[in-house]
């Protein structure tokens, strides 16, 4: 007597809704359709168990370009779902202008688009100022401080904090060092790296970028607009420039409220 078991899995798709984002093919902001793709196990074609998420995709409703999305991170990928404030149902999104859809689903890109429009207006009025700003950013970007320098000082400081533990009695010394390495090292090292890198970035803007701009006659308002128009998740932009753009608030804080308002 023979008995066959028919089992396997089949794909399924669930529509999530609509967002607004940059389309690399169209070269502008468009509406995108977001969907989740699952794998469902079955036994004799009867669903068994829960569905497993295989991927999420985003498809441009203008040109049809589709990209797989990163569902966990903000990193430089074609599509990171974590960057969206919300994903609107298709019926609700269809009733909204593209600008409103962008503000609601992707406020980060909306701010970048606003900065891009301001920068384009300046570029039309004073192209020489834009050329000087671009030249200054290219010149100084390689020297922008990164995490590695802070990691060195963080590790050194944490090691010095650990040194007194060697003076403890031998019977508790090893236990104390192990506990410090497991709990104290990540905490103290992380805080030290963060504070060190933050101070180095502030010093870089204050002692390098601002004086160099003043010496070369570069308008810092234009520099701020250029950096504000940079998408820090765009992998085509050099990493140092993306880090400069991500820390633009430091430059704005150093310049004060009057200078910050003058760039608006």
Order of alpha helices (4+ residues) and beta strands (2+ residues): beta-beta-beta-beta-beta-alpha-alpha-alpha-alpha-alpha-alpha-alpha-alpha-alpha-alpha-alpha
